[in-house]
Amino acid sequence: MKPAEFIKRNELAMKYFNDFSKVLEDRGIDNDAFSVELSQLCNEYSKYHEAALDTEIKGLYQEAKTGWQQISPWVQIQDKCLANISKLSPKFGFTPADLEKLGESVRKKTEEPKTSLELLMERD
């Protein structure tokens, strides 16, 4: 699979794309038609990762000049990215329930049809 242009300059997104592409290839579903959606998923993962690192360093809250504390904008970014990841992940079987469904459909496609002799022998 080839990544979409919008993630090619993002090293972290490209790392995710390469890793996920290998997983999909191993599952036999590495189709270029999925490239844009997989690129979107990898972009969300990279944004989530960066936001999580920033939250870890700076904390969950930030203090305004007036002394008021508010939730860090990085936490909000994490929440939005996680929502998008949750929407896109099932399309590639990256959740347990969807992986099982995907596995069934891939197995059905890759199973070779039985020969007449095999069908005859099953009747016994």
HELIX and SHEET records of a PDB file:
HELIX    1   1 GLU A    5  ILE A    7  5                                   3    
HELIX    2   2 GLU A   11  ASP A   26  1                                  16    
HELIX    3   3 ASP A   32  PHE A   34  5                                   3    
HELIX    4   4 SER A   35  LYS A   58  1                                  24    
HELIX    5   5 PRO A   73  LEU A   88  1                                  16    
HELIX    6   6 SER A   89  PHE A   92  5                                   4    
HELIX    7   7 PRO A   96  THR A  110  1                                  15    
HELIX    8   8 SER A  116  GLU A  122  1                                   7    
SHEET    1   A 2 TYR A  61  GLU A  63  0                                        
SHEET    2   A 2 GLN A  69  ILE A  71 -1                                        
END                                                                             
